[in-house]
Structure formats: structure tokens, C-alpha cells
């Protein structure tokens, strides 16, 4: 018999701002995103890894984005 427990990990929600370019135009920064929600970030994530986690989250959910710059976590 296998018992499964619901994942009740503590989570954090953040607001971020950044600029980005498109994969099709890697040298042209074309957009400034003044505010975006990044939700369900594990609360036990070390602060030093938070920018990398947020960047990966954004790139996975926005497939046309090529590169981020000026990432700010609020």
C-alpha cells in the first residue's frame, strides 16, 4: 500500500521588473516589463539563487524571449 501526502511546501510570491529581447532579434532590447508576478517560489530557496530561479521561470513561460536584463525583484 502506497500513501501519498499533499505537497504543502511554504511558497512565496514576488513582483519583478525587467527588460528583454526576442530570440529573433538578440541584439535589440525591445520591451520593458514594469511589473510581473512570479508565483509559487519555494520559500526555502536561498536568496542567492532567487534571480536565477526567476529568470528560468520567465524564460520557460515566455518562449519567445531571448535574454533578460535589468532584472529587479520587488
MMTF fields as JSON, N, C-alpha, C and O atoms, coordinates in Angstrom:
{
  "mmtfVersion": "1.0.0",
  "mmtfProducer": "UNKNOWN",
  "numBonds": 295,
  "numAtoms": 296,
  "numGroups": 74,
  "numChains": 1,
  "numModels": 1,
  "chainsPerModel": [1],
  "groupsPerChain": [74],
  "chainIdList": ["A"],
  "bondAtomList": [4, 2, 8, 6, 12, 10, 16, 14, 20, 18, 24, 22, 28, 26, 32, 30, 36, 34, 40, 38, 44, 42, 48, 46, 52, 50, 56, 54, 60, 58, 64, 62, 68, 66, 72, 70, 76, 74, 80, 78, 84, 82, 88, 86, 92, 90, 96, 94, 100, 98, 104, 102, 108, 106, 112, 110, 116, 114, 120, 118, 124, 122, 128, 126, 132, 130, 136, 134, 140, 138, 144, 142, 148, 146, 152, 150, 156, 154, 160, 158, 164, 162, 168, 166, 172, 170, 176, 174, 180, 178, 184, 182, 188, 186, 192, 190, 196, 194, 200, 198, 204, 202, 208, 206, 212, 210, 216, 214, 220, 218, 224, 222, 228, 226, 232, 230, 236, 234, 240, 238, 244, 242, 248, 246, 252, 250, 256, 254, 260, 258, 264, 262, 268, 266, 272, 270, 276, 274, 280, 278, 284, 282, 288, 286, 292, 290],
  "bondOrderList": [1, 1, 1, 1, 1, 1, 1, 1, 1, 1, 1, 1, 1, 1, 1, 1, 1, 1, 1, 1, 1, 1, 1, 1, 1, 1, 1, 1, 1, 1, 1, 1, 1, 1, 1, 1, 1, 1, 1, 1, 1, 1, 1, 1, 1, 1, 1, 1, 1, 1, 1, 1, 1, 1, 1, 1, 1, 1, 1, 1, 1, 1, 1, 1, 1, 1, 1, 1, 1, 1, 1, 1, 1],
  "groupList": [{"groupName": "UNK", "atomNameList": ["N", "CA", "C", "O"], "elementList": ["N", "C", "C", "O"], "formalChargeList": [0, 0, 0, 0], "bondAtomList": [1, 0, 2, 1, 3, 2], "bondOrderList": [1, 1, 2], "singleLetterCode": "X", "chemCompType": "L-PEPTIDE LINKING"}],
  "groupTypeList": [0, 0, 0, 0, 0, 0, 0, 0, 0, 0, 0, 0, 0, 0, 0, 0, 0, 0, 0, 0, 0, 0, 0, 0, 0, 0, 0, 0, 0, 0, 0, 0, 0, 0, 0, 0, 0, 0, 0, 0, 0, 0, 0, 0, 0, 0, 0, 0, 0, 0, 0, 0, 0, 0, 0, 0, 0, 0, 0, 0, 0, 0, 0, 0, 0, 0, 0, 0, 0, 0, 0, 0, 0, 0],
  "groupIdList": [1, 2, 3, 4, 5, 6, 7, 8, 9, 10, 11, 12, 13, 14, 15, 16, 17, 18, 19, 20, 21, 22, 23, 24, 25, 26, 27, 28, 29, 30, 31, 32, 33, 34, 35, 36, 37, 38, 39, 40, 41, 42, 43, 44, 45, 46, 47, 48, 49, 50, 51, 52, 53, 54, 55, 56, 57, 58, 59, 60, 61, 62, 63, 64, 65, 66, 67, 68, 69, 70, 71, 72, 73, 74],
  "secStructList": [7, 7, 7, 7, 7, 7, 7, 7, 7, 7, 3, 3, 3, 3, 3, 3, 3, 3, 3, 3, 3, 3, 6, 6, 3, 3, 3, 3, 3, 3, 3, 3, 3, 3, 3, 3, 3, 3, 3, 3, 3, 3, 6, 6, 1, 7, 2, 2, 2, 2, 2, 2, 2, 2, 2, 2, 2, 2, 2, 2, 2, 7, 6, 6, 3, 3, 3, 3, 3, 3, 3, 3, 3, 7],
  "xCoordList": [0.834, 0.0, 0.897, 1.849, 0.566, 1.327, 0.479, -0.679, 1.076, 0.384, 1.062, 2.285, 0.281, 0.836, 0.324, -0.829, 1.19, 0.839, 0.804, 1.635, -0.136, -0.156, 1.077, 1.547, 1.578, 2.735, 2.259, 1.564, 2.64, 2.231, 3.468, 3.632, 4.325, 5.534, 5.168, 4.268, 5.845, 5.596, 6.089, 7.146, 5.332, 5.672, 5.685, 5.108, 6.358, 6.435, 5.991, 6.141, 5.456, 5.099, 5.902, 6.054, 6.412, 7.239, 6.707, 6.043, 7.002, 6.786, 8.168, 9.094, 8.317, 9.603, 9.414, 8.316, 10.494, 10.515, 11.805, 12.802, 11.779, 12.948, 12.775, 11.701, 13.844, 13.816, 14.165, 14.844, 13.7, 14.036, 14.101, 13.611, 14.721, 14.721, 14.039, 13.7, 13.844, 13.271, 14.39, 15.465, 14.137, 15.127, 15.455, 16.591, 14.473, 14.675, 15.469, 15.946, 15.621, 16.385, 17.274, 16.998, 18.33, 19.109, 19.851, 20.219, 20.087, 20.845, 19.969, 20.475, 18.677, 17.745, 16.888, 16.08, 17.073, 16.19, 14.933, 14.964, 13.83, 12.627, 11.517, 10.566, 11.616, 10.482, 10.94, 11.919, 10.217, 10.415, 9.137, 8.041, 9.285, 8.151, 8.197, 9.056, 7.289, 7.36, 6.951, 7.388, 6.119, 5.695, 5.124, 4.294, 5.584, 5.083, 5.109, 6.026, 4.11, 4.047, 4.794, 4.653, 5.579, 6.208, 5.7, 6.041, 4.885, 4.186, 4.713, 5.324, 4.46, 4.775, 6.273, 6.688, 7.07, 8.509, 8.714, 8.177, 9.473, 9.69, 10.303, 11.276, 9.741, 10.199, 11.584, 12.276, 11.999, 13.31, 14.42, 15.54, 14.129, 15.125, 16.104, 15.669, 17.412, 18.38, 18.292, 18.059, 18.476, 18.364, 19.338, 19.028, 20.502, 21.489, 21.014, 21.469, 20.111, 19.604, 18.298, 17.825, 17.721, 16.437, 16.474, 15.57, 17.471, 17.482, 17.551, 16.897, 18.33, 18.431, 17.106, 16.684, 16.453, 15.165, 14.123, 13.382, 14.069, 13.093, 13.366, 12.436, 14.629, 14.989, 14.555, 13.954, 14.847, 14.432, 12.917, 12.397, 12.203, 10.75, 10.205, 9.333, 10.727, 10.255, 10.561, 9.703, 11.769, 12.15, 11.351, 11.065, 10.99, 10.178, 8.74, 8.101, 8.229, 6.84, 6.652, 5.521, 7.728, 7.679, 8.701, 9.843, 8.297, 9.235, 9.861, 10.89, 9.289, 9.859, 10.956, 11.684, 11.079, 12.102, 13.472, 13.648, 14.441, 15.791, 16.664, 17.317, 16.68, 17.545, 16.917, 16.268, 17.122, 16.64, 17.792, 18.946, 17.47, 18.462, 17.746, 16.536, 18.504, 17.976, 16.826, 15.802, 17.015, 16.0, 16.009, 17.055, 14.826, 14.666, 13.553, 12.469, 13.837, 12.851, 12.328, 13.102, 11.01, 10.398, 9.773, 9.209],
  "yCoordList": [-1.161, 0.0, 1.249, 1.353, 2.178, 3.407, 4.572, 4.727, 5.38, 6.557, 7.792, 7.914, 8.69, 9.943, 11.087, 11.099, 12.029, 13.199, 14.408, 14.521, 15.313, 16.53, 17.376, 17.452, 17.993, 18.872, 20.19, 20.974, 20.402, 21.643, 22.468, 22.929, 22.644, 23.428, 24.905, 25.375, 25.627, 27.071, 27.726, 27.369, 28.666, 29.323, 30.831, 31.373, 31.496, 32.953, 33.439, 32.733, 34.628, 35.276, 36.568, 37.289, 36.854, 38.041, 38.843, 38.301, 40.131, 41.005, 41.306, 41.585, 41.255, 41.524, 42.513, 42.658, 43.188, 44.032, 43.724, 43.333, 43.905, 43.572, 44.122, 44.596, 44.052, 44.318, 43.016, 42.163, 42.868, 41.642, 41.895, 42.903, 40.949, 40.955, 39.68, 38.808, 39.579, 38.37, 37.481, 37.968, 36.185, 35.269, 35.65, 35.483, 36.157, 36.508, 37.804, 38.074, 38.608, 39.86, 39.95, 40.747, 39.148, 39.034, 40.296, 40.41, 41.245, 42.445, 43.67, 44.749, 43.511, 44.624, 44.387, 43.459, 45.238, 45.15, 45.914, 47.117, 45.197, 45.784, 46.04, 46.76, 45.467, 45.621, 45.805, 45.206, 46.635, 46.812, 46.327, 46.789, 45.41, 44.881, 45.52, 45.17, 46.449, 47.172, 46.346, 46.633, 45.326, 44.511, 43.19, 43.153, 42.112, 40.788, 39.952, 40.073, 39.113, 38.235, 36.941, 36.346, 36.522, 35.204, 34.526, 34.921, 33.507, 32.891, 31.501, 30.846, 31.075, 29.739, 29.433, 28.351, 30.391, 30.188, 29.508, 29.979, 28.419, 27.76, 28.727, 29.417, 28.771, 29.698, 29.342, 30.205, 28.092, 27.684, 27.868, 27.402, 28.53, 28.806, 29.856, 30.918, 29.592, 30.588, 31.882, 31.854, 32.992, 34.305, 34.453, 35.136, 33.83, 33.921, 33.239, 33.588, 32.278, 31.558, 32.133, 31.699, 33.085, 33.64, 34.282, 34.015, 35.12, 35.696, 34.632, 34.769, 33.591, 32.518, 31.768, 31.427, 31.511, 30.826, 31.649, 31.117, 32.952, 33.844, 33.932, 33.887, 34.055, 34.111, 32.841, 32.909, 31.69, 30.421, 30.326, 29.847, 30.779, 30.756, 31.58, 31.124, 32.8, 33.688, 33.102, 33.112, 32.598, 32.052, 30.799, 30.57, 29.998, 28.8, 29.148, 28.443, 30.233, 30.603, 31.603, 31.871, 32.148, 33.088, 32.624, 33.083, 31.732, 31.047, 31.95, 31.585, 33.097, 33.983, 34.889, 35.504, 34.976, 35.836, 35.194, 33.994, 36.02, 35.518, 35.71, 34.77, 36.937, 37.242, 38.35, 39.255, 38.259, 39.289, 40.181, 39.755, 41.42, 42.292, 43.212, 43.418, 43.759, 44.666, 44.034, 44.67, 42.784, 42.096, 42.705, 42.817, 43.094, 43.625, 42.832, 42.656, 42.366, 41.603, 42.506, 43.03, 42.688, 43.617, 42.853, 43.459],
  "zCoordList": [0.0, 0.0, 0.0, 0.774, -0.882, -1.004, -0.521, -0.91, 0.328, 0.829, 0.262, 0.314, -0.271, -0.775, 0.079, 0.511, 0.31, 1.096, 0.183, -0.719, 0.395, -0.438, -0.152, 0.983, -1.176, -1.017, -0.423, -1.07, 0.782, 1.443, 1.783, 2.912, 0.798, 0.997, 1.114, 0.418, 1.972, 2.016, 0.727, 0.208, 0.225, -1.034, -0.859, 0.084, -1.791, -1.805, -3.184, -4.182, -3.225, -4.482, -4.58, -3.594, -5.769, -5.982, -7.156, -8.04, -7.161, -8.318, -8.872, -8.11, -10.173, -10.807, -11.946, -12.483, -12.307, -13.498, -14.239, -13.632, -15.562, -16.374, -17.781, -18.152, -18.554, -19.989, -20.676, -20.104, -21.902, -22.626, -24.122, -24.629, -24.808, -26.263, -26.743, -25.943, -28.035, -28.615, -29.141, -29.49, -29.197, -29.775, -31.208, -31.653, -31.925, -33.333, -33.512, -34.614, -32.468, -32.524, -31.281, -30.384, -31.219, -29.978, -29.557, -28.387, -30.452, -30.098, -29.875, -29.563, -30.032, -29.859, -28.62, -28.581, -27.608, -26.446, -26.795, -27.057, -26.795, -27.359, -26.362, -26.67, -25.177, -24.271, -22.833, -22.387, -22.134, -20.695, -20.029, -20.35, -19.117, -18.369, -16.984, -16.175, -16.697, -15.425, -14.206, -13.091, -14.405, -13.28, -13.774, -14.682, -13.161, -13.495, -12.224, -11.411, -12.057, -10.895, -11.179, -12.248, -10.22, -10.24, -8.977, -7.863, -9.167, -8.049, -7.75, -8.594, -6.537, -6.048, -6.076, -6.49, -5.634, -5.479, -4.126, -3.123, -4.073, -2.785, -1.769, -2.073, -0.587, 0.444, 0.969, 1.509, 0.819, 1.322, 0.284, 0.495, -0.817, -1.845, -1.317, -0.871, -1.355, -0.873, -1.685, -2.893, -1.017, -1.669, -2.832, -3.808, -2.746, -3.823, -5.103, -6.192, -4.984, -6.158, -6.699, -7.749, -6.013, -6.434, -7.822, -8.613, -8.172, -9.525, -10.629, -11.663, -10.413, -11.411, -11.526, -12.631, -10.409, -10.417, -11.167, -11.993, -10.877, -11.522, -13.024, -13.83, -13.394, -14.82, -15.532, -16.605, -14.957, -15.565, -15.67, -16.677, -14.641, -14.651, -15.817, -16.557, -15.971, -17.035, -18.411, -19.293, -18.596, -19.904, -20.26, -21.435, -19.284, -19.549, -19.9, -20.681, -19.327, -19.563, -20.701, -21.106, -21.213, -22.336, -23.359, -23.358, -24.214, -25.106, -26.162, -26.73, -26.441, -27.467, -26.938, -27.716, -25.627, -25.029, -25.208, -24.994, -25.607, -25.794, -24.564, -24.112, -24.014, -22.887, -22.05, -22.574, -20.744, -19.828, -19.409, -19.39, -19.074, -18.445, -17.477, -17.572, -16.549, -15.519, -14.726, -14.479, -14.339, -13.522, -12.124, -11.484, -11.666, -10.309, -9.632, -10.189, -8.444, -7.674, -6.573, -5.771, -6.532, -5.571, -4.423, -3.512]
}
